[in-house]
Amino acid sequence: MSHVLPSRTRPKKTYAAVALFLLVYLGVLVFVFAPKDMISVQSPTELLATD
């Protein structure tokens, strides 16, 4: 008697989780390796001084 194994289908949640992980990973890489002038954050004291 031969048994046919059912084909495994990956649920969409798996692909969504992998896609979300890749997006977050790439976002962190861009933030880490971006030039300092590209991402400028003012401290609260600088914000008060400019007002």
C-alpha positions as protocol buffer text, in pm:
chain_id: "A"
residue {
  index: 1
  type: MET
  ca { x: 0 y: 0 z: 0 }
}
residue {
  index: 2
  type: SER
  ca { x: 158 y: 324 z: -108 }
}
residue {
  index: 3
  type: HIS
  ca { x: 103 y: 641 z: 90 }
}
residue {
  index: 4
  type: VAL
  ca { x: 135 y: 982 z: -67 }
}
residue {
  index: 5
  type: LEU
  ca { x: 267 y: 1245 z: 167 }
}
residue {
  index: 6
  type: PRO
  ca { x: 65 y: 1566 z: 156 }
}
residue {
  index: 7
  type: SER
  ca { x: 254 y: 1863 z: 23 }
}
residue {
  index: 8
  type: ARG
  ca { x: 343 y: 2115 z: 289 }
}
residue {
  index: 9
  type: THR
  ca { x: 215 y: 2461 z: 220 }
}
residue {
  index: 10
  type: ARG
  ca { x: 358 y: 2746 z: 417 }
}
residue {
  index: 11
  type: PRO
  ca { x: 99 y: 2969 z: 576 }
}
residue {
  index: 12
  type: LYS
  ca { x: 87 y: 3335 z: 482 }
}
residue {
  index: 13
  type: LYS
  ca { x: 175 y: 3425 z: 841 }
}
residue {
  index: 14
  type: THR
  ca { x: 520 y: 3276 z: 792 }
}
residue {
  index: 15
  type: TYR
  ca { x: 589 y: 3491 z: 488 }
}
residue {
  index: 16
  type: ALA
  ca { x: 451 y: 3797 z: 665 }
}
residue {
  index: 17
  type: ALA
  ca { x: 677 y: 3736 z: 964 }
}
residue {
  index: 18
  type: VAL
  ca { x: 984 y: 3695 z: 742 }
}
residue {
  index: 19
  type: ALA
  ca { x: 896 y: 4010 z: 545 }
}
residue {
  index: 20
  type: LEU
  ca { x: 848 y: 4209 z: 867 }
}
residue {
  index: 21
  type: PHE
  ca { x: 1180 y: 4086 z: 1002 }
}
residue {
  index: 22
  type: LEU
  ca { x: 1360 y: 4185 z: 683 }
}
residue {
  index: 23
  type: LEU
  ca { x: 1202 y: 4531 z: 682 }
}
residue {
  index: 24
  type: VAL
  ca { x: 1300 y: 4596 z: 1042 }
}
residue {
  index: 25
  type: TYR
  ca { x: 1650 y: 4457 z: 984 }
}
residue {
  index: 26
  type: LEU
  ca { x: 1705 y: 4675 z: 678 }
}
residue {
  index: 27
  type: GLY
  ca { x: 1567 y: 4978 z: 862 }
}
residue {
  index: 28
  type: VAL
  ca { x: 1814 y: 4928 z: 1145 }
}
residue {
  index: 29
  type: LEU
  ca { x: 2100 y: 4886 z: 897 }
}
residue {
  index: 30
  type: VAL
  ca { x: 2006 y: 5210 z: 721 }
}
residue {
  index: 31
  type: PHE
  ca { x: 1984 y: 5391 z: 1055 }
}
residue {
  index: 32
  type: VAL
  ca { x: 2321 y: 5258 z: 1173 }
}
residue {
  index: 33
  type: PHE
  ca { x: 2517 y: 5314 z: 851 }
}
residue {
  index: 34
  type: ALA
  ca { x: 2354 y: 5642 z: 743 }
}
residue {
  index: 35
  type: PRO
  ca { x: 2575 y: 5952 z: 743 }
}
residue {
  index: 36
  type: LYS
  ca { x: 2546 y: 6163 z: 1057 }
}
residue {
  index: 37
  type: ASP
  ca { x: 2416 y: 6463 z: 861 }
}
residue {
  index: 38
  type: MET
  ca { x: 2134 y: 6258 z: 713 }
}
residue {
  index: 39
  type: ILE
  ca { x: 1978 y: 6175 z: 1050 }
}
residue {
  index: 40
  type: SER
  ca { x: 2005 y: 6474 z: 1279 }
}
residue {
  index: 41
  type: VAL
  ca { x: 1845 y: 6474 z: 1619 }
}
residue {
  index: 42
  type: GLN
  ca { x: 1832 y: 6791 z: 1822 }
}
residue {
  index: 43
  type: SER
  ca { x: 1858 y: 6770 z: 2194 }
}
residue {
  index: 44
  type: PRO
  ca { x: 1589 y: 6945 z: 2400 }
}
residue {
  index: 45
  type: THR
  ca { x: 1835 y: 7213 z: 2508 }
}
residue {
  index: 46
  type: GLU
  ca { x: 1911 y: 7295 z: 2144 }
}
residue {
  index: 47
  type: LEU
  ca { x: 1540 y: 7318 z: 2073 }
}
residue {
  index: 48
  type: LEU
  ca { x: 1495 y: 7565 z: 2360 }
}
residue {
  index: 49
  type: ALA
  ca { x: 1793 y: 7770 z: 2245 }
}
residue {
  index: 50
  type: THR
  ca { x: 1653 y: 7810 z: 1892 }
}
residue {
  index: 51
  type: ASP
  ca { x: 1311 y: 7933 z: 2008 }
}
